[in-house]
Amino acid sequence: MCGRYASTLPPEMMEELFKLLNNVETVPRYNIAPTQPIVAIWEAEARREAHLARWGFVPHWVKDPRDFPLLVNARAESMAEKPAFRDRVKHGRCLVPASGYYEWHTGPDKKKQPYYITRADGQPMALAGLYSVWMSPNGEEVDTVATITVAANPQLSVIHDRMPAILLDEAAQDAWLNVGEHGADRAKQMALPLEDGVLKFHPVSTRVNSARDDDPGLIEPVDLTEPEPPVQKPKPKKAAGGGGQMDLF
């Protein structure tokens, strides 16, 4: 699965790269976690725009998201059949801009080592996703998103057996967003593992395990032959009502 990623592309560059009619003011983020607001791109009424959405998909028919499982990822192989996703595969596809993502490898000693994975050419990623607009009982609309995963290619299978569905070029991104001309069957054909060599990866600090940490040092490579300094745990803070920090519910 993909449960953490980084997105450092400036809004103006995102607007140009993805041919947006708007931009969303954001700051570079190095440890984006589920339930937090993320930037997602979709087309509606012939307008391609960026939106702030909750990373954690909620179908429109859910009464209370707190009683519904957290759906961060949708498996490409079954998304068109799952009740939560099948309508949005046809009508609600989106892109999630990313600089790279994290995955954890479990070693023989059961310890989990995080890796940071990026495009080998240094270009930004466009993760394939699905979006849904959930409406609260008081009429407030909340945009929500799940990213799509596929089986890992041989290169990445040494880390994990899944990887995000990544749309490399403009034609693939345009087709993914064009739900009017490309239906569910075409979507499944586009959500495939990348060839070996398109991505690269390196080990990073276990500080990424904590969503409280969000700084450029998280994506820097570490030497696994050297012991990592102990993580300084911050003092717990009282939640300001409701869910955790940046949780939209």
N, C-alpha and C positions, 0 to 999 in steps of 0.2 A: 504494500500500500504506500501511498504518499501522505504523510501526516505532518510534515513541516516543509516549508520552502522559504526562499528569499526573493525579494523583488526590489530592485534598486534603480529601475529605469525612471528617469525624470518624466513628469507628466507631458511635457512638450514633445519629447522623443517618442513616448508611447502614442501620443496623438498622431504623429507623423507616420510611425511604423505601421500602425494598425488602421490608418485611414479613418480616424474618428472624427465625429462632428462636435466633440467636446473633449474636455479633459477633467480629471478628478485630482484635486490637490492632495498629494501624498508625500510622505518622506521615505527615504530609503529604509527598508526593513529587512532584517537578516534572520528572523526566526518567527515566521508567521505560523500560528497554531490554529487548530480547529476552534470554532465558535467566534473567532475574531473577524472583524471586517476586512474584506479583501476587495481588490479591483477586479471586476469581471466585465467582459465585453459581449454584447449581443445586438442583434438587429431587430427592430420593431417598426413597422410602418415605414420601411425603406430607410430608416435612420440607424446608423451604426454608432453606438455610444458606449462610453464606459460608465459603470455603476459601482457604487459601494454596496457590497452584499455580504451576508453572513456565510462563512465557510462552514457549512452544515446544512444540508438540503432538507427542506420541509415541504412535502406535498401540500397543495392548496386545500385538500380535504381534511387535513389534520386539525383537530379542535384545540389541543394544547401541546405545543412543541416540547414542553417539559415532560410529557408522558410518552414522547415518541423517541425511538432510538436515534442517536447521532449518526447521520449518514454523511460522512466526509467524502467517501469514494463510491463510485459505481463501477462494477466490473463490466467491461466491454462485452464479454461473452454472453451476459444475461440481462443487460440493461433494458433491452427492448421487450423483455417478457416480465420484468418485475413490476408489480402494480405501482410502486412508488415512482418509477422512472419512465415507464413506457410512453406515456403521453408526451413527456418532455424530450425524449429522443426524437420524436416527430416534430415537435413545435417549440422546444426551448433549449437549443444548444448555445453554448457560449465558449469564450476563450478566457483563460486566466493567464495574464502575463507573469513571467517568472524569470529570475536570473539564474536560478538553480534550485535543486531540492535536496533534502536529506533522506538518507535511508540508513537503517541499522543492521549490521551483520552480527549474528549470534555465533560466538566462537565455541570451540569444544568445552571451554570452561564455563559456558553459559553467560559470559559477559557480553554486553552489547556495545559494539563500537560504531559510532556514527560516521558516515561518509557524506561528503558534499559532492553532488553530481551536476555537471554543467555541460553545455554544448562544447565540443572540442574546438569549434571555430570561434568561440567567444561571443556568439550572438545570443540575444535573449531567446527565451523559450515561449511558446504559446501552448499551454496545457489545454487539452480538450475538456470541456465541462458541460454540465446541465444546470439550468437555473429554474427556479420556481418562485412565484410571488405568493407569499402567504399573507392572509389578511387576519388581523386580530379581531376579537369580538367588538372592539370599539372602532373598527374600520381602518386602523393603521396598517399600511402595507409594508412588508419586510421582504426584501429580495434575498434569496438563499441559493447556495451553489454547492454542487458536488463535483469533484474532479474525477475523471475516468481513468481506470487503470487497466493494463493489459499484462500478459505474461512477459516476464523479463527476457531480454535477448541473452544469448550465451555470455556475452561480456559482463553484463550486470547480474547474471544469475549467481555469481560468486558472492554477491552481497545479499540479494533478496530475490524471491521468486516472482515479484511483481514490480512494475514500473508505471509511471504515468503515460497516458497516450499523449504524444507530443506531435503537433502539426508543424512541420518544418518550414514550408514555403507559403507564399502568398496565395497561390492557387488552392492549396489544401485548406488554408484558413478561410478563404472566401466560400468554398464549397461547404465547409462545416457550418458556417453561420447562415447559409442560404437554405433555410428549412422549407421554403416554398418549392424549390426545384429538386432538392435532394432529401429523400425520406429516410426512414429508419434503416432500410437495407444498405443504403449508401453510407450512412453513418457508421455502421458496423464494419464496412469495408475500409473506412478511413482510420478507424481506431485500431492501430496495429503496432507491434513493437518496432522500434527503430533498428536499423542495421548496426552491427558491431562497428565501433570506431567513430560513430557520430557523436557519442558522449564520452566524457572523461570523468574521473573521480579521484578523490584523495581523502584520507582520514582527517577528521577534525576533532576538536575538543568535545568532551562529554558535557561541557557547559550548555551545549545546545539542548540537552535533555530538559532544561528548565525554560519554560516559556517566558520567564521573567527576564532572561538574558537576551538582549537584542543589540548587537554591536558588530562592527566589521571583523573583529577577531574570531568570530564564530566560523567564518568561511575559510580561515587560513589553515593550511596543512599542518599536521602535527607529526612528530617522529614517534612511531609506536614502540621504538626500542628504548625510549626515555620515559621514565615515570611521569605521569601528568600531575601537576600541582593540585592539591586538594581544592575542591570547589568551595568557595566561601558562600555559605547559605545566608541569604538576606533574612532579616527579622520578618516574621509574618505580619501582614498588614490587614486591617479590618476591611472587609468588602464594603463598598459604598452602596449597599442595597442590591438585591437581586443577584444575578450571576456574577461570574468572575470578571476581571478587568477586560474591557472591550467586548464583553459578551452582549449580543444584541437582544437577548431574551432575559 
